[in-house]
């Protein structure tokens, strides 16, 4: 029935056959020219295919055109295929509305947020190779990172610097979106995700301060370090990455970057259309983003190398909490406890009408938990409240500044309150002598330590003898201290700085302030002591 | 701006990142590149020293809080109570050998601080018991803090004195907390005066002890440099004195002055007293020191 075709003996492979044929051609001039031509073509094909494989579809000619800023060579536009097919590039839209890419409209704040988040991911991952998340080893491993690992301090400085910049940039992003009304429909959910991301950023940074187990922040139980570590390095960034994906997806695929309101809502049709002219991502916006990346990278590298060094205080010590324990970006929260507006009113109410709300108002549960949660909820609800307000007055939603004067005024008011409460949170309400000691002999820093071991003369220095400013750094500092002692609200105050050679290469520095006690039980003297070693390089 | 210009700018910025990176490479890897001579230190080595120094500072603070009452401000111990720490036999390994400790001095100290001494090693000499300080054993100190304390204690090595077995307390200071009776010169001071050597031994004042101008000049210097600690009339109770331990000497005390010969007095002013806050003043010049000396001796009239 069915007969199998007899198996043919295999001949030479085609490539080898061609090779031998070409070999035969080498005898004649014309044959040699043909072989050379074929070889060139083959080499070009290989190079072109390799380029396409790497670039996701762009051939050599198109890469060249792209780099020169020329229009694409192949039709249809191969660049759009690249942006669609390759995973990384397909995350970007093929084109943007021209006006939404104006730098003065967005300041690239969303872009820089992602950039700094990536710096955090990379530097953080590198530090995980050295850092040991155990209460006994965390501090020592941080010192090992700085002092034994090449580039270790740079990595830590970059992480510290870029964390702070990330907070600043994310906050400015939120402010920009609020003030330009870009949170309105269809971007309401994007705003909500953004607010959650902002809170996550603050939470991750706050926990990050805790991980070196130094005394810069003293809260929590040291035995819980592993939990904070997992939150900081895994859980919260994981949630953040997911939410960044959702946030970015909505911006790049659903509704795009907002247009400047003045153009979007212009009565002039030409202006509206000009705003929506499409600009291809490749190559113009791509090249601009390359500049941004290189510029930001250079800035943080130069700052981390020459200017900013992540601080590392003495080992964690719950019995010696620093005066201000909140990091700068949460000082407003600490400031809520120093509220000078509502609290006096409540105190007055308590004293006159016996309605005691002051105690609850000043409690940790209200100021530390409920108020921040209310602030968070208010931020989340901004687009919905805004829409309700428009509906209430029967107005069509508008992003134009003149149509949302109240919203913009409230935004500036909130910013003012934030600055004010940050200022209040930074205040240390210490007795005058303690405040002076804190100012001049703070833990782990301060002018006294910067003067250095060698230039602190031993002996007892009466501050009153150094009333005038001096060219000598030490004497000048003493004169500054004398001024503060005199200004302090203390009767007949005198200050003494006693420098003792305490151990080999170690000096003991005691600031002693005496005054005439006015209140009964007041001691009339305060002392603070620090130690300074010859090698301990405070900057 | 054309794409080419944008790319050029990006490339220039990217290349410029080599400047900070190169600087860090030279700092951290200078030893590898041979950019640092053997007697110089790389930035990373300096940092290592800096954090060692800061550990000593932290240790000094912790020592003042937790250890000073028993072991003394300068590690001189308290007789019959707790041993001295600034002692040679601790650092050269004799003490470790005595208690059969096979690790180094560092681990001996670390362990003694962390776990205390459940059984006293010399109950015949000291009555106090070393408690446990590690958080692991109910104490107050973390591992990093104990490391800092050890760094501080090891820093005594340079100035450690020979202690006669486990008994004598050789540092020339009074024991902290011990009340100095008026009229009893400090034992340490007596020892200094007995062993006075050239160029101080036998020196005499170039001025007369009742010279009015010298006394006036001496008063000026004393009021400027000494009164903050020793007090305006030398009673040892100046406003800065309260911060000091041991307290400044009572110069108005006749018995004290009688135990202090003129040459020894001059030595103490010129060279200071180790283990106390009295600094060396020889930078002021012999002339000024003699004037101060004459002024201070005028209160008691001891020539």
Interface residues (C-beta under 8 A of the other chain):
Chain A: X66 X67 X68 X69 X135 X136 X137 X139 X140 X143 X146 X147 X148 X150 X151 X152 X153 X154 X213 X222 X283 X284 X287 X288 X290 X291 X293 X294 X295 X297 X298 X301 X302 X304 X305 X306 X312 X314 X315 X316 X317 X319 X444 X457 X458 X459 X460 X461 X462 X465 X494 X496 X498 X499 X500 X501 X502 X503 X504 X505 X506 X508 X510 X512 X514 X525 X527 X529 X530 X531 X532 X533 X534 X535 X536 X537
Chain B: X2 X3 X4 X6 X7 X9 X10 X11 X12 X13 X14 X16 X17 X19 X20 X21 X23 X24 X25 X28 X29 X44 X46 X47 X48 X49 X50 X51 X52 X53 X54 X56 X57 X58 X60 X61 X64 X135 X140 X142 X143 X144 X145 X147 X148 X152 X155 X156 X157 X158 X159 X224 X225 X227 X228 X229 X238 X239 X240 X242 X243 X244 X272 X277 X279 X280 X281
